[in-house]
């Protein structure tokens, strides 16, 4: 709770930071101008860039963390076809690496990568998020120095999953212990897996998929040939998916192959 009334109240500084995400290439003074330019007839403060920076430092991370916790989660929408499939909420997990300002605090906590022309680059952060497909709403996200991998992040994000979700993920997330942890949440999984991986065939189904086990988790394996046409020509490769949706009558392999590509729309 803010107890002292300032020229730049805490709530206004939050607006400034949110606007800064929209205009990341601008300094705080320019963002402030964009934020207030439409307030005709209303007396507004004209803080210096230094004052705006100090206001941001006073605010700290707690209000933004509370705002994220308040807003995160799948959004309500009438476009059910884009966000769900056969009654399951479609979510995707993926990670990315981002550069950060080279402030002394960031350089202390985050690693740098060598630049293309020698010397050290900016400090780097790894961000991994669970996103609702269709709406792209963040369900949860974690970040760390790049020395922390996506698998470790996925274990931390597992608590955001629940029964009634179908998680789409690429082959970086097909580690056996991670699949076991994600499946234990009650959510169903549809994950790409390396074709070179040895998976035992327990039973075969009419749609071409087969029952197997990955780690300690029973999965259904779906293999398909995917052709990609580009200006350089046409490339055909084998695609392997593993899923915890074991009933091939209710969840046909052909539909799951098509469904998996919705992951790209969420990242």
N, C-alpha and C positions, 0 to 999 in steps of 0.2 A: 504494500500500500504506500502510495506517495503521501508524505506528510507536509511537505513544503511546496507552496505554489511558486513555480518558476516561470520565466518567459517561455521556456521550452518544457512544458509538462511531459511526464513520462509517456503518456498516451500519444502525444504528438511525435515524440522521438520514435515510437514504434511505427507510426505512419511513415516517417522519414525512411526508416530502414526497409520497410516493405516497398516503398517507392524506389529505393536504391536497387532492389532486385530487378525492377523493370528497366532501370536506366544504369546498368552496371558500368557503362563506359564513362559516366559522368562523375564529377566530384560532388561532395555534399552540398556545396553552395548552389550548383546547377540543379541538383535534385530538388533542393528546397524551392527554387524558383519554379520548377515544373509543378511541384506539389501545391503551391499557393497562387499560381498565376490566374486561376479561375475564380478566386475569392474577391470579386469586384464589390466595392463598397464596404468591405470589412477590413478594419485596421489589423494588419499582420506584422509580426516581428520581422526584423531584417538581421538575423544573427550572422556573424562572421563564420567562415569555414572552421576556424579554431573553436568557436563556441559550439558548433554542431558536433565536432569531433569529441569535445569534452562531454557533451550531453549523451552521446552514444556510450562513452566509457562509464558514465555514472549509471546508465540504465542496466548494464550487465546482461548476462544471458538468461537469467531466471524468467523475466516476463515473456521473452520470445519462446522459451521452452514451454511455458504454460499455455501460450497461444497455440503452439504446434500440437500439444496434447489435446487441446480443446477441439481443434479443427480436423485432426487426422482421422482417417477412416473412409470407407466407401461412401460416396455421395448418393443421395436419393435421386433417382432419375426414372423417367418413363421409358427410356431406351433399353429395355430389358435384354434385347437380342445382343447388344454390344457388351453387356456386363456380366451376363450369366449364360450357362449352357446346361440344359436338362436339370435345372434347379440348383446348379452349383455356381457360386460367385467366382468369377475368373480373376485371379490375381497373378502377378508376375514378380519375380525377384531378380535383381541384377545390380551390378556395381559399376562404378566409374572412378576415375582419378581426376582430381581437380587441383589446379595451382592456387596458392594463397598469397596474400601480401607478405613481403619479406620483412615483417616487423620483428624486433628482438624476441618478443614472446612466442611468435610462430616459429622462428628459427630454433628456439630452445626445445619446442615440443614436437616439431615435424621435420622429417628428413627432406633434403633437397636432392635433385637429380642433376647430373652434369649437363650443361648446355651443349648445343650442337657445335659451338665454336670454342669450347673449353670453358673453364670456370664453373661455378655452381649456379644452378638455376633457382627458381622460386621453390619455397617449401611446398610439399605435395601432400594431399589428403586423399584417402580412399573413402568413398561414400557408397554404401549399399542400402537399397531400399526395397520395400515391398509395396507394390503399386496396384491399384484396382484397374484392370483392363477396361477399355472403353472410356471411362471418365478420367483416367490417369491421376486420380486422387491418391495421395500418399497415405498408406496405412501405418507404416512406421519406417524409420531410417536410423542408421547408426554411422558414425564416421570415426576414423582413427588415422594415425600415420600410415604411410603406404607399406610399412613393414607388417601390418596386420592384413591378412588375406580375406577374400570373400567368404571362404568356408567358415572361418571364425565368426565373421559377421552374421552369417546365416544361422548359426547356432543361437546367437543372441536374439535374432529376429523371429525365431521359431515361436516364441511366446505370443506373437501377434496373429498367429494362425489359429483356426478353429474349424470344427466340423461344419460342412456346408460350403467350404472353399475348395477350389481346384487351383493348385499352385503350378504355374508354368515356369520352367527354369532351363538354362542351357547346360551343356555337359560339364562345365566347371563345378556344378553343384551335385554331380552324380556320385559323390563319395559315399561309400556304404554306411559309415556311421552317421553321416548327415541325413541320408535318406531315412534311416531308422528313427532319428530324432524328429524329423519333420512329420513322418507318418504317425508318430506317437501323439501328435497334437490333435488328431482326428481329421485333419484336412487331407484331401486327396492330392496326388502328385501326378504331373505329366512332365517328365524331365528327359532331355536328350542325353544319350549315352554313347560313348565311343564304340564304333563298330568292331574294334579289335578286342573288346573286352569279352572274356569267356563267361557266358551265362548259361547255366544248365537248362535243358528243355524238359520240363516236367509233364506238360500236356499241350497239345496243339488244338487250335480252334478253327472253325470254318472260315473266319475272316482273315486267316493268315497269321494272326498273332499267336503267341504261345505263353504258357505259364512258366515262371521261373522264380528265382530267389536272388535278391541283391543284399548281401550282408545277412541280416536276419529278417528281412522283409520280403513277403511274397509280392511279386510284381508280374505284370503282363508286359511282354515285349512286342513291340510293333516295328517292323522293318518295311521301308518303302524306298523306291527309287525316285529321286527328285531331280528334275531337269531345270536348269537355269539358263535362259537365253540372254546374252549380252552382246554388245557391239564387237567383242572379241571372238564370239562364237557361242556354241552351246555346250554346256558341261552337265554331265549326269553323274550323280553319286548316290551312295546308299545312306539313308537316314535311319537311325535307330532311336526309338523312344521307349521309355519304361514308364509304366503307370500303375498306381495302386487301384485303379478301376478294373476289377478282375472279371466282371460280367460282360462278356463280349456281345450278348444280345442287347443289353441296355446301353452300352457305350461302344458302338462300332469303331473298328480301327480306322476306317477311311475318314470318319468324322473327326477323330482325335488328331489325325495327321493334319487336316485342314485347320483345326482349332489351335494347334500349337503355334501357328504363325501369327496368332493374335498377340503373342508375346512381344513382337517387334513394334506393335502399335502402342505399347505401354512404356517403352524405354526410349 
